[in-house]
Amino acid sequence: METTVEISMYPLNQDYESFIIDFINELKTYKTFKVRVNETSTHLFGDFDSIFDALKNAVRKSYMKHQKTVFVMKVLGANIEGSASSL
């Protein structure tokens, strides 16, 4: 099943930017789905199981390293990559 996930990360730390960059770079190591980053969130497009396996690992690593971090996700049961390109 294809999916789209929008995820935002809010580390409760003054050095929040480096924590977010580490998290995004971890997601980019997976080649089984696409990662698109913008100013407010990161979008993942591809296979549901691949994305959630990667998220499980990336979120766990983030909590082990940074502990107090909030993640906010939106999940859609379809891959909508490129659907807004004509706007």
Long-range contacts (C-beta under 8 A, 24 or more apart in sequence): 1-47, 1-48, 1-77, 2-45, 2-46, 2-47, 2-48, 2-78, 2-79, 3-44, 3-45, 3-46, 3-47, 3-48, 3-51, 3-75, 3-76, 3-77, 3-78, 3-79, 4-43, 4-44, 4-45, 4-75, 4-76, 4-78, 4-79, 4-80, 4-81, 5-43, 5-44, 5-51, 5-55, 5-73, 5-74, 5-75, 5-76, 6-41, 6-42, 6-43, 6-44, 6-73, 6-74, 7-41, 7-42, 7-43, 7-44, 7-55, 7-71, 7-72, 7-73, 7-74, 8-40, 8-41, 8-42, 8-71, 8-72, 8-73, 9-42, 9-62, 9-69, 9-70, 9-71, 10-69, 10-70, 10-71, 10-72, 11-66, 11-68, 11-69, 11-70, 12-68, 12-69, 12-70, 13-66, 13-68, 19-62, 19-65, 19-66, 19-69, 22-62, 22-65, 23-58, 23-62, 26-57, 26-58, 26-61, 26-62, 27-54, 27-55, 27-58, 30-54, 34-81, 36-81, 43-81, 45-79, 45-80, 45-81, 46-79, 48-77
